Amino acid sequence: MAATTAGTTPGATPLDADERLRRWRLVLGGEADGTGRTLRGRDAAIDGALAALYRGTPEEGRAVGRTGRRAAGLGGSAPQVARWLGDIREYFPATVVQLMQQDAITRLGLEQLLLEPEMLEAVEPDVHLVGTLLSLKHALPETTRETARAVVGKVVARLERRLADRTRATLGGALDRSARVNRPRHRDIDWDRTVRANLKNYLPEYGTVVPERLVGHARAQRAVRKDVILCIDQSGSMAPSVVHSAVFGAVLASMKSLDTRLVVFDTSVVDLTEQLADPVDVLFATQLGGGTDINRALAYCQSRITRPSETIVVLISDLYEGGIRDEMLKRVAVMKAAGVQFIALLSLSDEGAPAYDHAHAAALAALGAPAFACTPDVFPEIMAAAIEKRPVPVPDQGA
C-alpha cells in the first residue's frame, strides 16, 4: 500500500520536494539544520511571527530583549507587540489571528499592554478579547477607555448582525398551532394536513399530489405575551456567555411581545434591565470574576415574577454554587411548581462543552429543568420552544 505523501491530503496534487521541506520547516521551527531549508522573505517573516509566540517557554517570551537569545517572544514593548499584531493580520486569516491573540494573552501575560490605546487599535476584536477587556475595565486609564468601548462595540455590532434577524424572525413569529390558515407562508405550511386535504388531486401518472389548497399554522405575533428573565453568572469563566447574553437581551427587549429582564450576579445581584437598549453599556456594567451565589440571584428573579405560567427564566451559569445548594434547588422546584419554565444554560458560546458542576446539572434535570450548553445560533429555537410551551430542543452534547 502506497503511503500518502507528507504534507498532502488524499486526492490532492502531490507537493514537490522543495515545497514539502518548506512546510515542514515552518511547522518544526528552529534553525534550518533539521530540514536543510533556509527561509527567506515572507516565509522568514511568518516564521518569526510564530516563533515570537510559540517557541521557548512563556517566561522566555516575556523576557525577550533582555537575554539576547533567539528564543523569541513579544517582550514588554508595546511598539514591538503592535508590529507583531500587524504582521499576523497580514499573514493569517482572521480566525487564526484571534486564536494567536488569545494565546499571546494567556501564554505571555500581555494584559497590561491592552491598557494602551495604540495596542487596542491594532488587535482583531473578538469575543475573547472583549472578555479580557471587561475583566480589566477598572484598570483602564481614561485615554484607553473610549478605545476599549469602540473595540467592544465592534464585536457587539458583529454579533447583532449575525443573531438579531434570526432571533426576531423565530421568536416574533412564534406559531399559534391551534389556528389554521389557507394561505400560509412557506415556512408555516402544515404538510401533513395539506397532503390529506388534497388527496383527491393525486395524479397517478406522475406519482404526486397537486396541492390546490395549502393548510398552515397562523402566526400570533401580537398574541404572544411572555415575561423573560435572563439570569447571568458573571464569573470570569463565563465571559463569552455574558457577551452573547447582552446581545440577546437587547434583541429580546426590542420585541414588544416580550417583557425582558436582565440580571447579572456573582456574590451580589445587579438588575441591568434599564440598560438593555445598549448592550455595550450592559457589558461595561458587568464585573467579571469573583464568587458565585446562584441562590441569591434566583431569589431576586423569583421576587420579580408576577405571572408564573407566562414566565421563562433562563439561568446562564456553570452551576458552581458558592451559596446554599439545597436552597437553590428548592427555589427552582418552587418556580417549576408554579408554572415557570426554567432553563439552565451551562454556556452560551461558540466553544465546545464547558466545565460545569455535574451534580447540580443532574439535580436540575431531575426537577424537570433541562441543563445543557448551546451555541448562540441555537438559542432562538430554544426560546421559541419555551414560548410555545413545546419540549425544549436540547442540543446533542456528544459523549
Secondary structure, DSSP 8 states (H G I E B T S, - for coil): -----TT--TTS----HHHHHHHHHHHH-S-GGGTT----HHHHHHHHHHHHHHSS-HHHHHHTTTS--SS---TT-HHHHHHHHHHHHHHS-HHHHHHHHHHHHHHH--GGGGGSHHHHHHS---HHHHHHHHHHGGG--HHHHHHHHHHHHHHHHHHHHHHHHHHHHHHHT-EEEEEEESS--GGGB-HHHHHHHTGGGEETTTTEE--SS--EEEE-TTT--EEEEEEEE-SGGGHHHHHHHHHHHHHHHT-TTEEEEEEEESSSEEE-GGGTT-HHHHHHH---SS---HHHHHHHHHHT-S-GGGEEEEEES----SS-HHHHHHHHHHHHHHT-EEEEEEEESSSSS----HHHHHHHHHTT--EEEE-TTTHHHHHHHHHTT----------
